[in-house]
Each structure stands twice: as structure tokens, then as C-alpha cells.
Amino acid sequence: MVINPIAPRSAALVLLLVAALWGAVPVARAQEAPDAIVKRVATDVIATIKSDPAIQAGNEARIRDVLETKLLPNFDFARMTALAMGKNWRSATPEQQQRVTDEFRALLVRTYSSALNSYRNETIEYKPLRMNAGDTEVTVRTLVVRPSGAPVQIDYSMEKKADGWKCYDVIVGGVSLVTNYRDEFNDQVKNGGVDGLIKTLADRNRGVAAK
């Protein structure tokens, strides 16, 4: 089974924006508003994309390094995986849950690492944040304006954790990154159990890595 991500061009936009949104957040900034994090980090990361010779040359190892250091610490992969698995998450053992999470994380990194190469001077518009005092979950809404083609809305579902805001879903043009995988995950569990899903993800990751 081939697990299909969001269409490649949209995937590029996802990674562009996601990578632009979250760098490592110092403890002093742990309580910074989610939209402020987006605006502060975007300029720095986009500048890195434009200026890093290895990224410009298509060096996927360097791209993965950027994702590992600037992006991944700010995602709640356990929650993302639980949402992608739906009801099957509760039937998995803690060890299976961890293994699925690890493989899903690796899949997302490997699948989208090349997307940074697709940056073509898109600009980002930030929508006003709708947030009440005490909210622990918000949506940061943005609009990607491309040199050609219609603009694309990209929204980020974020949850406030003890160490700051974490993203647990990305919605591109109304399509959730997490739920995009749900039907396929459910089919795999139905056919081969949770271990079958783990094997499928692991095989997929090895296949991508071998390219």
C-alpha cells in the first residue's frame, strides 16, 4: 500500500509555512502568543531557505537537519498519530503507539523533506488571531500568496502545553494533514492489525530512504 500525502505542490506549501512557523522557542518565550511565534520565526527561516547553499542545491540531508532542529520539536506527534489512527489508537498497546508515532514522524519528515526545494518566493499573510483569555487550543490562519496561481489558505491547529504552543495538525485549503491519512491507516489496521500498519510505515520509510 502506498500512503499518499497531500498533493506535492500543496505539500511544498505546507512545509514552507510549517518550517517558517516554528523554530526552537526559548523558555522565556514559552508563553508567547501563537501568532506572534509565526510572525517572528517566519522571516528567519525563509531567509535560511533562500541563503543556505545546501538547501538551494537540493541536499536532502541538510533539509532534514533543518526540519529536525527547527520544526519537529514544536509538533505534538503523539497527538497527530492518535488523530490519524482514530479509534484504533485506543486498541494499540503503549509500545505499538510509540512505534506507530515514530514511523509516522519519520514518514512525514522523509515525504516532505524535498518540499523546501519548491519555495518560489511565496508571501505569507496572517489573519487576525481569534483567541480568548485562557484558551489552550487555537487556530492560526494564514494565506499563502503565490507568484502565479490562486492563494492557498493554510491553518495550524495548536495546543498550549507546559513548554509552549505545539502544532498537532495543518489544514491546507480545508484538507487536514492528519485526517488525510486516517482512511488509509484504518484500512491497514483492518487488514493487518496495528503491527501491519507499523510494518507498512516502516517499509515505506525504508523505500523513501533508499532513493
ABEGO torsion letter per residue (X at the ends): XBBBBBBAAAAAAAAAAAAAABBBBBAAAAABBAAAAAAAAAAAAAAAAAABAAAAAGBAAAAAAAAAAAAAAABBAAAAAAAAAEAAAAABBAAAAAAAAAAAAAAAAAAAAAAAAABBGBBBBBBBBBBBBGBABBBBBBBBBBABEBBBBBBBBBBBBAAEBBBABBBBGGBBAAAAAAAAAAAAAAAAEAAAAAAAAAAAAAAAAAX
